[in-house]
Amino acid sequence: GGFGAWDEHGVYFATGRAATSATVLRLAAADLKRCADAWFPFGVHFINGLVSTVRRIEAGARQREALVALGTLAAGLPHELNNPASAATRAVDTLGETSEALLGSLRHLAERSITAEQYVALDHLRREPTPTVGADALVAADAEDTLSDWLVDHGVDREWILAPTLAAAGADVGWCERVEQVLGRESLGPGLEWLASSFLLGSLLTEVKDSTRRISDLVATVRSYSQLDRASVQDTDVTEGLDSTLVMLGHKLEGVRVVRRYAAGVPRIEAIPGELNQVWTNLVDNAVDAMGGVGTLTVSAYVDELGKVVVEVADSGPGMPAEVRARAFEPFFTTKDVGRGTGLGLDISRRIVVERHAGEIEIDSTAGGTVLRVRLPLRSARGGADAQ
């Protein structure tokens, strides 16, 4: 910490506490440097070189940890995007077939010369059923079987295709009988084909809309996580950063039960959101590794009695031994196998929380799990944090 005293643009991180009454001399960095240049110029040159070396090492460590976080983001994002993108692709492929079936059924209805009144009545019937969302699988299967039997009895072709679509749309035997009353037996098949294609078309369009919205939401989440479009120090929503991090690490949380406990009205804080997201990534990633990818991850945010915002990341793992806990924040200390960790995560997290945001980070571990607790002031105690 004393190295910073030689730099007028530096920040003196070290703290001290006097055991007895004492007198403290406060000297401006520029005056200290001028005096030292006169007393011991080679010593000043040596210290300047040492300070530069320390800064390069720290910058390299930060850059390496940022690359690790970027790797985590790069690994998780394709996985998260793949599901909605694949769903949209499948839906679009099926849309072509469904459109052809819809147009074909209209041609068959025209060949049977249905009247305008019949078509209007058919369109009214199309609007009546309500899709069954989240229905019990056995109930849905029984509904399909019942409709399939009715279609077979009434000479409707392709009942194995029509019955599931009609059942999913909420149609039943009574509704099908009303369709028969409107069209008659001869036009019943093409009419039900047109209705089923209409139902399926609407369902596929909804699926495409939901999938593309999911992709858009993921892109927005990435922007929120990376903070590429935002200023350095700003009013920051801690819970937004936590949620963004959980989305980005979704591929690692597949076997984990995630519990969010956000207190109502958690205030925004003055912080560097991109750096805090790096902290949340490290804490969540370590918690998942501690549980072996299976267990309960609890993420909490609240305000303590001192008015500070507290974030807790708790896992249900075996706990952290005392000897590991004592060294957890040391640079390059890790309990992970070679290739699985740099040993920089908690050290960088401590630097970001303590040195960059004037906060606190601590570990509370028992045999039933480990809690990493971060306390952050509402307003930064160091106005030049973003200039370091």
RALINRA-V46239 format. One record per helix or strand. SS is the DSSP state (a for helix, b for strand). FROM is the first residue (numbers start at 1). LEN is the number of residues. If there is no record, write none. Layout:
SS/FROM/LEN  SS/FROM/LEN
//
This chain:
a/2/5  a/29/11  a/41/71  a/116/11  a/137/17  a/159/11  a/173/11  a/185/42  b/234/3  a/238/11  a/250/3  b/256/7  b/269/3  a/273/18  b/295/9  b/309/7  a/322/6  a/345/12  b/360/7  b/369/8  a/385/3
//
